Amino acid sequence: MKRAVIEDWDQFHAFLAAQPLIQWSMEKQHEIAMGLRHDHRKQAGHPPPKNDNADLAAALSSMA
């Protein structure tokens, strides 16, 4: 089995950052860091939180 050699790490990181799953993950990490995601169940009158698995499935299907 051959090994891949990455010669230009900046280009490789730019490639990874452009991938939908990476973008989705970075958005979620930013939301968590900014405190935008909190427990909606504690607030009356709000619907239950959205299932993040649906977002993940959409991101994965867009990669195919």
C-alpha positions as CSV (number, residue, x, y, z in Angstrom):
1,M,0.0,0.0,0.0
2,K,1.4,3.4,-1.0
3,R,1.5,6.3,1.3
4,A,0.3,9.7,0.2
5,V,2.8,12.5,0.5
6,I,1.4,16.0,1.1
7,E,3.8,18.6,-0.3
8,D,1.8,21.7,0.2
9,W,0.1,21.7,3.6
10,D,-1.5,25.1,3.1
11,Q,-3.2,23.9,0.0
12,F,-4.3,20.7,1.8
13,H,-5.8,22.7,4.7
14,A,-7.6,24.9,2.2
15,F,-9.0,21.8,0.5
16,L,-10.2,20.3,3.8
17,A,-11.8,23.6,4.8
18,A,-13.8,23.6,1.6
19,Q,-15.4,20.2,2.3
20,P,-19.1,20.4,3.4
21,L,-18.7,18.2,6.4
22,I,-15.8,20.3,7.7
23,Q,-17.7,23.5,7.1
24,W,-20.7,22.1,9.0
25,S,-18.5,21.0,11.9
26,M,-16.8,24.4,12.1
27,E,-20.2,26.1,12.2
28,K,-21.4,23.9,15.0
29,Q,-18.2,24.4,16.9
30,H,-18.6,28.2,16.5
31,E,-22.2,28.0,17.7
32,I,-21.1,26.1,20.8
33,A,-18.3,28.5,21.5
34,M,-20.6,31.5,21.2
35,G,-23.1,30.0,23.5
36,L,-25.8,29.9,20.8
37,R,-26.7,26.4,21.6
38,H,-28.5,26.0,24.8
39,D,-31.0,23.7,26.3
40,H,-34.4,24.7,24.8
41,R,-36.3,22.3,27.0
42,K,-35.9,24.7,29.9
43,Q,-37.8,27.4,28.1
44,A,-41.6,27.0,27.9
45,G,-43.2,27.5,24.5
46,H,-40.2,26.4,22.4
47,P,-40.1,23.3,20.2
48,P,-37.7,20.6,21.1
49,P,-34.1,21.1,19.7
50,K,-33.4,20.1,16.2
51,N,-31.7,16.7,15.7
52,D,-28.2,17.4,14.5
53,N,-28.1,14.0,12.9
54,A,-30.3,15.4,10.1
55,D,-27.7,18.1,9.4
56,L,-24.9,15.6,9.5
57,A,-26.8,13.3,7.1
58,A,-27.4,16.2,4.7
59,A,-23.7,17.2,4.8
60,L,-22.6,13.7,4.1
61,S,-25.1,13.2,1.3
62,S,-23.8,16.4,-0.4
63,M,-20.3,14.9,-0.4
64,A,-21.4,11.9,-2.5
